[in-house]
């Protein structure tokens, strides 16, 4: 979903007013709000990746338990 904001310079309009008008139009269109809402979102992990991470965690806990039993930790 992309919304293009188009602002053209009017006769005898300063660039400052043009920028101000553009900024207001962008804010009212909701583009900034949409971008900020999806900025840090990430897609869900795949089944394969979840399994791989779970196996790594199990392996690591087993290694730690073994080290505790041996008195090295």
N, CA, C and O atoms as a printed pandas DataFrame, in Angstrom:
     atom_number atom_name residue_name chain_id  residue_number  x_coord  y_coord  z_coord
0              1         N          UNK        A               1    0.840   -1.167    0.000
1              2        CA          UNK        A               1    0.000    0.000    0.000
2              3         C          UNK        A               1    0.889    1.234    0.000
3              4         O          UNK        A               1    1.455    1.586    1.035
4              5         N          UNK        A               2    1.016    1.873   -1.105
5              6        CA          UNK        A               2    1.808    3.093   -1.152
6              7         C          UNK        A               2    0.909    4.255   -1.557
7              8         O          UNK        A               2    0.113    4.163   -2.491
8              9         N          UNK        A               3    1.063    5.334   -0.829
9             10        CA          UNK        A               3    0.288    6.531   -1.112
10            11         C          UNK        A               3    1.265    7.606   -1.553
11            12         O          UNK        A               3    2.165    7.979   -0.801
12            13         N          UNK        A               4    1.093    8.099   -2.758
13            14        CA          UNK        A               4    1.950    9.172   -3.247
14            15         C          UNK        A               4    1.350   10.510   -2.863
15            16         O          UNK        A               4    0.166   10.768   -3.083
16            17         N          UNK        A               5    2.188   11.353   -2.286
17            18        CA          UNK        A               5    1.758   12.689   -1.917
18            19         C          UNK        A               5    2.370   13.646   -2.920
19            20         O          UNK        A               5    3.590   13.694   -3.077
20            21         N          UNK        A               6    1.526   14.408   -3.597
21            22        CA          UNK        A               6    1.994   15.296   -4.646
22            23         C          UNK        A               6    1.648   16.738   -4.295
23            24         O          UNK        A               6    0.489   17.061   -4.038
24            25         N          UNK        A               7    2.657   17.597   -4.286
25            26        CA          UNK        A               7    2.458   19.010   -3.995
26            27         C          UNK        A               7    3.197   19.802   -5.062
27            28         O          UNK        A               7    4.381   19.574   -5.306
28            29         N          UNK        A               8    2.491   20.739   -5.700
29            30        CA          UNK        A               8    3.129   21.597   -6.697
30            31         C          UNK        A               8    3.218   23.017   -6.158
31            32         O          UNK        A               8    2.354   23.465   -5.404
32            33         N          UNK        A               9    4.249   23.701   -6.548
33            34        CA          UNK        A               9    4.484   25.060   -6.061
34            35         C          UNK        A               9    3.505   26.029   -6.729
35            36         O          UNK        A               9    3.324   26.023   -7.947
36            37         N          UNK        A              10    2.880   26.861   -5.891
37            38        CA          UNK        A              10    1.955   27.874   -6.402
38            39         C          UNK        A              10    2.736   29.135   -6.760
39            40         O          UNK        A              10    3.906   29.277   -6.403
40            41         N          UNK        A              11    2.075   30.045   -7.470
41            42        CA          UNK        A              11    2.728   31.318   -7.815
42            43         C          UNK        A              11    3.033   32.106   -6.550
43            44         O          UNK        A              11    2.211   32.185   -5.637
44            45         N          UNK        A              12    4.227   32.687   -6.508
45            46        CA          UNK        A              12    4.670   33.528   -5.391
46            47         C          UNK        A              12    4.655   32.802   -4.044
47            48         O          UNK        A              12    4.459   33.433   -3.005
48            49         N          UNK        A              13    4.862   31.468   -4.053
49            50        CA          UNK        A              13    4.917   30.714   -2.799
50            51         C          UNK        A              13    6.375   30.434   -2.461
51            52         O          UNK        A              13    7.146   30.008   -3.321
52            53         N          UNK        A              14    6.747   30.673   -1.219
53            54        CA          UNK        A              14    8.130   30.416   -0.819
54            55         C          UNK        A              14    8.337   28.916   -0.628
55            56         O          UNK        A              14    7.393   28.152   -0.423
56            57         N          UNK        A              15    9.591   28.531   -0.701
57            58        CA          UNK        A              15    9.906   27.106   -0.536
58            59         C          UNK        A              15    9.587   26.625    0.876
59            60         O          UNK        A              15    9.237   25.463    1.079
60            61         N          UNK        A              16    9.710   27.524    1.846
61            62        CA          UNK        A              16    9.374   27.152    3.222
62            63         C          UNK        A              16    7.900   26.786    3.347
63            64         O          UNK        A              16    7.550   25.792    3.984
64            65         N          UNK        A              17    7.049   27.587    2.740
65            66        CA          UNK        A              17    5.611   27.281    2.762
66            67         C          UNK        A              17    5.300   26.009    1.991
67            68         O          UNK        A              17    4.412   25.250    2.380
68            69         N          UNK        A              18    6.014   25.771    0.914
69            70        CA          UNK        A              18    5.817   24.555    0.129
70            71         C          UNK        A              18    6.172   23.326    0.961
71            72         O          UNK        A              18    5.439   22.337    0.971
72            73         N          UNK        A              19    7.309   23.401    1.660
73            74        CA          UNK        A              19    7.738   22.281    2.513
74            75         C          UNK        A              19    6.736   22.072    3.645
75            76         O          UNK        A              19    6.410   20.933    3.980
76            77         N          UNK        A              20    6.249   23.153    4.233
77            78        CA          UNK        A              20    5.269   23.062    5.315
78            79         C          UNK        A              20    3.986   22.400    4.816
79            80         O          UNK        A              20    3.413   21.554    5.502
80            81         N          UNK        A              21    3.543   22.781    3.637
81            82        CA          UNK        A              21    2.329   22.205    3.050
82            83         C          UNK        A              21    2.519   20.720    2.748
83            84         O          UNK        A              21    1.622   19.907    2.969
84            85         N          UNK        A              22    3.697   20.388    2.242
85            86        CA          UNK        A              22    4.007   18.990    1.945
86            87         C          UNK        A              22    4.000   18.155    3.225
87            88         O          UNK        A              22    3.435   17.062    3.261
88            89         N          UNK        A              23    4.637   18.684    4.281
89            90        CA          UNK        A              23    4.709   17.965    5.547
90            91         C          UNK        A              23    3.316   17.710    6.117
91            92         O          UNK        A              23    3.030   16.613    6.598
92            93         N          UNK        A              24    2.467   18.706    6.064
93            94        CA          UNK        A              24    1.097   18.553    6.568
94            95         C          UNK        A              24    0.326   17.510    5.765
95            96         O          UNK        A              24   -0.435   16.718    6.321
96            97         N          UNK        A              25    0.532   17.522    4.458
97            98        CA          UNK        A              25   -0.176   16.574    3.599
98            99         C          UNK        A              25    0.288   15.137    3.873
99           100         O          UNK        A              25   -0.522   14.210    3.887
100          101         N          UNK        A              26    1.592   14.960    4.089
101          102        CA          UNK        A              26    2.133   13.628    4.400
102          103         C          UNK        A              26    1.565   13.135    5.723
103          104         O          UNK        A              26    1.156   11.978    5.826
104          105         N          UNK        A              27    1.535   13.989    6.725
105          106        CA          UNK        A              27    1.012   13.591    8.033
106          107         C          UNK        A              27   -0.477   13.250    7.968
107          108         O          UNK        A              27   -0.924   12.293    8.599
108          109         N          UNK        A              28   -1.230   14.020    7.217
109          110        CA          UNK        A              28   -2.663   13.761    7.134
110          111         C          UNK        A              28   -2.977   12.511    6.305
111          112         O          UNK        A              28   -4.028   11.897    6.492
112          113         N          UNK        A              29   -2.083   12.131    5.397
113          114        CA          UNK        A              29   -2.331   10.945    4.576
114          115         C          UNK        A              29   -2.103    9.648    5.339
115          116         O          UNK        A              29   -2.600    8.598    4.931
116          117         N          UNK        A              30   -1.349    9.706    6.453
117          118        CA          UNK        A              30   -1.137    8.518    7.272
118          119         C          UNK        A              30    0.060    7.688    6.862
119          120         O          UNK        A              30    0.223    6.572    7.356
120          121         N          UNK        A              31    0.901    8.191    5.976
121          122        CA          UNK        A              31    2.070    7.443    5.509
122          123         C          UNK        A              31    3.052    7.220    6.659
123          124         O          UNK        A              31    3.552    6.112    6.850
124          125         N          UNK        A              32    3.320    8.267    7.414
125          126        CA          UNK        A              32    4.292    8.177    8.504
126          127         C          UNK        A              32    3.807    7.202    9.568
127          128         O          UNK        A              32    4.590    6.408   10.090
128          129         N          UNK        A              33    2.527    7.261    9.889
129          130        CA          UNK        A              33    1.951    6.374   10.904
130          131         C          UNK        A              33    2.082    4.908   10.472
131          132         O          UNK        A              33    2.430    4.047   11.281
132          133         N          UNK        A              34    1.806    4.637    9.213
133          134        CA          UNK        A              34    1.892    3.271    8.688
134          135         C          UNK        A              34    3.326    2.760    8.729
135          136         O          UNK        A              34    3.567    1.624    9.138
136          137         N          UNK        A              35    4.275    3.582    8.313
137          138        CA          UNK        A              35    5.679    3.171    8.279
138          139         C          UNK        A              35    6.200    2.907    9.689
139          140         O          UNK        A              35    6.913    1.931    9.920
140          141         N          UNK        A              36    5.839    3.783   10.634
141          142        CA          UNK        A              36    6.289    3.597   12.009
142          143         C          UNK        A              36    5.692    2.346   12.630
143          144         O          UNK        A              36    6.334    1.706   13.463
144          145         N          UNK        A              37    4.483    1.986   12.242
145          146        CA          UNK        A              37    3.843    0.806   12.826
146          147         C          UNK        A              37    4.507   -0.487   12.355
147          148         O          UNK        A              37    4.534   -1.471   13.094
148          149         N          UNK        A              38    5.043   -0.492   11.129
149          150        CA          UNK        A              38    5.658   -1.720   10.616
150          151         C          UNK        A              38    7.174   -1.685   10.684
151          152         O          UNK        A              38    7.835   -2.586   10.169
152          153         N          UNK        A              39    7.736   -0.660   11.312
153          154        CA          UNK        A              39    9.181   -0.458   11.296
154          155         C          UNK        A              39    9.944   -1.628   11.909
155          156         O          UNK        A              39   10.908   -2.113   11.317
156          157         N          UNK        A              40    9.525   -2.084   13.086
157          158        CA          UNK        A              40   10.266   -3.129   13.783
158          159         C          UNK        A              40    9.571   -4.479   13.738
159          160         O          UNK        A              40    9.991   -5.407   14.430
160          161         N          UNK        A              41    8.545   -4.607   12.962
161          162        CA          UNK        A              41    7.864   -5.896   12.894
162          163         C          UNK        A              41    8.696   -6.875   12.080
163          164         O          UNK        A              41    9.374   -6.488   11.129
164          165         N          UNK        A              42    8.638   -8.124   12.456
165          166        CA          UNK        A              42    9.381   -9.142   11.719
166          167         C          UNK        A              42    8.449  -10.299   11.412
167          168         O          UNK        A              42    7.470  -10.532   12.121
168          169         N          UNK        A              43    8.756  -10.999   10.376
169          170        CA          UNK        A              43    7.894  -12.104    9.979
170          171         C          UNK        A              43    8.089  -13.279   10.943
171          172         O          UNK        A              43    9.141  -13.388   11.574
172          173         N          UNK        A              44    7.101  -14.148   11.062
173          174        CA          UNK        A              44    7.224  -15.287   11.970
174          175         C          UNK        A              44    8.268  -16.288   11.466
175          176         O          UNK        A              44    8.473  -16.442   10.262
176          177         N          UNK        A              45    8.920  -16.963   12.416
177          178        CA          UNK        A              45    9.946  -17.930   12.047
178          179         C          UNK        A              45    9.318  -19.156   11.406
179          180         O          UNK        A              45    8.200  -19.541   11.749
180          181         N          UNK        A              46   10.034  -19.762   10.480
181          182        CA          UNK        A              46    9.529  -20.954    9.820
182          183         C          UNK        A              46    9.610  -22.149   10.771
183          184         O          UNK        A              46   10.288  -22.102   11.798
184          185         N          UNK        A              47    8.920  -23.191   10.415
185          186        CA          UNK        A              47    8.891  -24.399   11.254
186          187         C          UNK        A              47   10.298  -24.990   11.373
187          188         O          UNK        A              47   10.702  -25.443   12.444
188          189         N          UNK        A              48   11.026  -24.979   10.280
189          190        CA          UNK        A              48   12.393  -25.504   10.273
190          191         C          UNK        A              48   13.291  -24.727   11.225
191          192         O          UNK        A              48   14.056  -25.324   11.982
192          193         N          UNK        A              49   13.204  -23.406   11.194
193          194        CA          UNK        A              49   14.040  -22.565   12.048
194          195         C          UNK        A              49   13.682  -22.758   13.517
195          196         O          UNK        A              49   14.568  -22.814   14.369
196          197         N          UNK        A              50   12.383  -22.861   13.819
197          198        CA          UNK        A              50   11.967  -23.098   15.206
198          199         C          UNK        A              50   12.514  -24.415   15.719
199          200         O          UNK        A              50   12.986  -24.489   16.854
200          201         N          UNK        A              51   12.459  -25.463   14.895
201          202        CA          UNK        A              51   12.987  -26.770   15.300
202          203         C          UNK        A              51   14.493  -26.704   15.519
203          204         O          UNK        A              51   15.014  -27.247   16.494
204          205         N          UNK        A              52   15.184  -26.035   14.607
205          206        CA          UNK        A              52   16.635  -25.917   14.713
206          207         C          UNK        A              52   17.021  -25.193   16.002
207          208         O          UNK        A              52   17.945  -25.613   16.699
208          209         N          UNK        A              53   16.318  -24.110   16.320
209          210        CA          UNK        A              53   16.595  -23.365   17.547
210          211         C          UNK        A              53   16.297  -24.195   18.789
211          212         O          UNK        A              53   17.033  -24.133   19.774
212          213         N          UNK        A              54   15.208  -24.980   18.741
213          214        CA          UNK        A              54   14.854  -25.833   19.875
214          215         C          UNK        A              54   15.925  -26.896   20.098
215          216         O          UNK        A              54   16.297  -27.178   21.237
216          217         N          UNK        A              55   16.420  -27.486   19.009
217          218        CA          UNK        A              55   17.464  -28.503   19.135
218          219         C          UNK        A              55   18.762  -27.913   19.698
219          220         O          UNK        A              55   19.441  -28.549   20.504
220          221         N          UNK        A              56   19.096  -26.701   19.271
221          222        CA          UNK        A              56   20.285  -26.032   19.805
222          223         C          UNK        A              56   20.144  -25.798   21.306
223          224         O          UNK        A              56   21.092  -25.993   22.067
224          225         N          UNK        A              57   18.945  -25.376   21.721
225          226        CA          UNK        A              57   18.694  -25.105   23.136
226          227         C          UNK        A              57   18.806  -26.384   23.958
227          228         O          UNK        A              57   19.404  -26.376   25.033
228          229         N          UNK        A              58   18.237  -27.481   23.463
229          230        CA          UNK        A              58   18.312  -28.765   24.165
230          231         C          UNK        A              58   19.759  -29.224   24.278
231          232         O          UNK        A              58   20.189  -29.704   25.327
232          233         N          UNK        A              59   20.503  -29.072   23.187
233          234        CA          UNK        A              59   21.906  -29.469   23.177
234          235         C          UNK        A              59   22.721  -28.648   24.173
235          236         O          UNK        A              59   23.575  -29.187   24.877
236          237         N          UNK        A              60   22.459  -27.358   24.229
237          238        CA          UNK        A              60   23.193  -26.480   25.133
238          239         C          UNK        A              60   22.889  -26.803   26.595
239          240         O          UNK        A              60   23.798  -26.835   27.424
240          241         N          UNK        A              61   21.612  -27.043   26.915
241          242        CA          UNK        A              61   21.268  -27.379   28.292
242          243         C          UNK        A              61   21.871  -28.711   28.694
243          244         O          UNK        A              61   22.298  -28.871   29.838
244          245         N          UNK        A              62   21.916  -29.666   27.786
245          246        CA          UNK        A              62   22.523  -30.955   28.086
246          247         C          UNK        A              62   24.018  -30.789   28.365
247          248         O          UNK        A              62   24.558  -31.423   29.272
248          249         N          UNK        A              63   24.678  -29.941   27.588
249          250        CA          UNK        A              63   26.101  -29.695   27.782
250          251         C          UNK        A              63   26.364  -29.038   29.136
251          252         O          UNK        A              63   27.318  -29.388   29.830
252          253         N          UNK        A              64   25.506  -28.078   29.505
253          254        CA          UNK        A              64   25.658  -27.396   30.790
254          255         C          UNK        A              64   25.441  -28.374   31.942
255          256         O          UNK        A              64   26.192  -28.362   32.917
256          257         N          UNK        A              65   24.426  -29.213   31.832
257          258        CA          UNK        A              65   24.171  -30.216   32.872
258          259         C          UNK        A              65   25.358  -31.162   33.030
259          260         O          UNK        A              65   25.738  -31.518   34.146
260          261         N          UNK        A              66   25.932  -31.559   31.910
261          262        CA          UNK        A              66   27.091  -32.448   31.945
262          263         C          UNK        A              66   28.274  -31.762   32.631
263          264         O          UNK        A              66   28.975  -32.385   33.428
264          265         N          UNK        A              67   28.495  -30.495   32.327
265          266        CA          UNK        A              67   29.592  -29.749   32.940
266          267         C          UNK        A              67   29.361  -29.569   34.439
267          268         O          UNK        A              67   30.310  -29.608   35.223
268          269         N          UNK        A              68   28.095  -29.370   34.844
269          270        CA          UNK        A              68   27.780  -29.248   36.272
270          271         C          UNK        A              68   28.072  -30.554   37.018
271          272         O          UNK        A              68   28.596  -30.542   38.132
272          273         N          UNK        A              69   27.723  -31.679   36.387
273          274        CA          UNK        A              69   27.970  -32.982   37.009
274          275         C          UNK        A              69   29.460  -33.265   37.130
275          276         O          UNK        A              69   29.907  -33.915   38.075
276          277         N          UNK        A              70   30.219  -32.771   36.167
277          278        CA          UNK        A              70   31.679  -32.988   36.193
278          279         C          UNK        A              70   32.372  -31.998   37.123
279          280         O          UNK        A              70   33.559  -32.148   37.410
280          281         N          UNK        A              71   31.648  -30.994   37.593
281          282        CA          UNK        A              71   32.225  -30.024   38.511
282          283         C          UNK        A              71   33.032  -28.923   37.828
283          284         O          UNK        A              71   33.845  -28.257   38.469
284          285         N          UNK        A              72   32.816  -28.740   36.576
285          286        CA          UNK        A              72   33.559  -27.719   35.823
286          287         C          UNK        A              72   32.786  -26.419   35.716
287          288         O          UNK        A              72   33.274  -25.445   35.143
288          289         N          UNK        A              73   31.580  -26.403   36.266
289          290        CA          UNK        A              73   30.781  -25.194   36.159
290          291         C          UNK        A              73   30.169  -24.834   37.480
291          292         O          UNK        A              73   29.457  -23.835   37.578
